[in-house]
Amino acid sequence: MTLKKTILATTTALACTLGATANAMTNFADCVSTPIVRFDGNIVEAALATPELSTLVDAVLAAGLDDDLANAEDITVYAPTNDAFAAMPADVTGAILADVDLLTTVLTYHVSPGANDPRKFASPVQRKTLAGDNYVYLSRNAGEPRVNTAIVQCQGVKADNGLVWIIDTVLQPGF
């Protein structure tokens, strides 16, 4: 009787694993096939038009990066939401906002040259950022696209000068 229970338990576990894998693959296919929305304007204008990115916009303005990002060509921005900023410890947020050089480094860490689609990488792929020698890693985890550990929304925005991907975490460069 014990052997039957072991076989039943193993079969059930295998079926659950295969079901979860199939579900992750379906989510992957759904995510990758989600069309990228076209925005008629630059990346800064797209962020200004997105209420859930108002904290990011305020930070970009405080760092004086708005003209640079508006005029840059062929970039990808990983845009943390207001909730992502709110989830940071207040002392960390305060320290970043109080130091323009640090704020600039953090914000430029969210920007990569070229058109990068984080939905399409299963294994981690390294991408250079505008923050010096710092890199981000694009991958999938639990069926979700990621930039480092941040979850990426499946629908990107194509602006005149690049792509915007909304993420749920403020990325922290290695200092």
C-alpha positions in Angstrom: 0.0 0.0 0.0 2.9 2.4 0.7 4.3 1.9 -2.8 0.9 2.9 -4.3 0.8 6.0 -2.1 4.4 6.9 -3.2 3.6 6.4 -6.8 0.3 8.4 -6.5 2.2 11.2 -4.7 5.0 11.3 -7.3 2.5 11.3 -10.2 0.5 14.1 -8.6 3.6 16.2 -8.0 4.8 15.6 -11.5 1.4 16.6 -12.9 1.4 19.8 -10.8 4.9 20.7 -12.0 4.0 20.1 -15.6 0.8 22.1 -15.2 2.7 25.0 -13.6 5.3 24.9 -16.4 2.5 24.9 -19.0 0.9 27.9 -17.3 4.2 29.8 -17.2 4.7 29.1 -20.9 1.2 30.4 -21.6 1.9 33.5 -19.5 5.3 33.9 -21.4 3.5 33.7 -24.8 0.8 36.1 -23.7 3.4 38.5 -22.3 5.6 38.4 -25.4 2.7 38.8 -27.7 1.3 41.9 -25.9 1.7 44.7 -28.4 3.9 47.7 -27.6 1.9 50.9 -27.5 3.0 53.7 -29.7 3.2 57.2 -28.1 3.5 60.3 -30.3 6.2 62.2 -28.4 9.5 61.6 -26.6 10.2 59.4 -23.5 9.9 62.3 -21.1 6.5 63.3 -22.6 5.4 59.7 -22.3 6.3 59.7 -18.6 4.6 63.0 -18.1 1.4 61.5 -19.6 1.5 58.5 -17.2 0.2 59.4 -13.7 1.8 56.3 -12.1 5.2 57.7 -13.1 4.8 61.1 -11.5 7.5 60.4 -8.8 10.0 59.4 -11.5 9.2 62.5 -13.5 9.8 64.7 -10.4 13.1 62.9 -9.8 14.2 63.4 -13.5 13.3 67.1 -13.2 15.2 67.4 -9.9 18.3 65.8 -11.5 18.0 68.0 -14.6 17.9 65.0 -16.9 14.7 65.9 -18.7 16.3 67.5 -21.7 19.0 64.8 -22.0 16.3 62.0 -21.9 14.0 63.9 -24.2 16.7 64.4 -26.8 18.6 61.0 -26.5 18.2 58.7 -29.4 17.4 55.0 -29.3 17.3 54.3 -25.5 15.3 52.0 -23.2 14.0 53.3 -19.9 13.0 51.0 -17.1 10.5 53.2 -15.3 9.7 52.6 -11.7 6.2 53.4 -10.6 5.1 55.7 -7.7 4.5 52.6 -5.6 8.1 51.4 -6.3 9.5 54.7 -4.9 7.1 54.5 -2.0 8.3 51.0 -1.1 11.9 52.3 -0.6 12.9 53.2 3.0 12.3 56.9 3.6 15.9 57.5 4.7 17.2 55.9 1.4 14.9 57.9 -0.7 15.8 61.1 1.2 19.5 60.5 0.8 19.1 59.9 -3.0 17.0 62.9 -3.5 19.3 65.1 -1.4 22.4 64.4 -3.6 22.0 65.3 -7.3 25.0 63.2 -8.3 23.6 60.2 -6.6 20.1 60.8 -8.0 21.6 61.1 -11.5 23.5 57.8 -11.0 20.3 56.0 -9.8 18.2 57.5 -12.6 20.7 56.8 -15.4 21.0 53.2 -14.1 17.4 52.9 -15.3 18.4 53.7 -18.9 20.1 51.4 -21.5 21.3 52.4 -25.0 19.4 50.7 -27.8 16.0 49.1 -28.0 15.8 46.3 -25.3 12.7 44.1 -24.8 13.1 42.4 -21.4 10.1 40.1 -22.2 12.2 38.1 -24.6 15.0 36.8 -22.4 14.7 33.5 -20.5 18.3 33.4 -19.4 19.9 36.5 -17.9 21.3 38.9 -20.5 23.5 41.8 -19.4 22.8 45.3 -20.8 25.0 48.4 -20.2 23.3 51.4 -18.6 24.0 55.1 -18.9 25.3 55.0 -15.3 28.9 54.4 -16.2 30.1 50.8 -15.8 26.9 49.5 -14.3 24.8 46.8 -16.0 21.3 45.6 -15.7 20.2 42.0 -16.3 17.2 41.1 -18.3 15.6 37.7 -17.7 12.5 35.7 -16.7 11.6 34.4 -13.3 8.4 32.6 -12.4 7.2 33.3 -15.9 7.6 37.1 -15.5 10.0 39.4 -17.3 12.5 41.0 -15.0 15.1 43.8 -15.0 17.4 42.6 -12.2 14.7 41.6 -9.6 12.1 44.1 -10.7 9.0 42.8 -12.5 8.4 44.3 -15.9 4.8 45.0 -17.1 4.2 43.2 -20.3 3.1 46.2 -22.3 5.9 48.6 -23.3 5.6 52.0 -24.8 7.4 53.1 -28.0 8.1 56.8 -27.9 9.8 58.8 -30.7 13.3 58.2 -29.1 13.0 54.8 -27.5 11.1 52.3 -25.4 9.7 52.6 -21.9 9.0 49.5 -19.7 7.2 50.1 -16.4 8.8 48.2 -13.5 7.7 47.6 -9.9 11.1 48.4 -8.1 13.6 51.2 -8.1 16.8 49.7 -9.4 19.9 50.3 -7.3 23.3 50.4 -9.1 26.3 48.8 -7.5 28.4 51.7 -6.1 
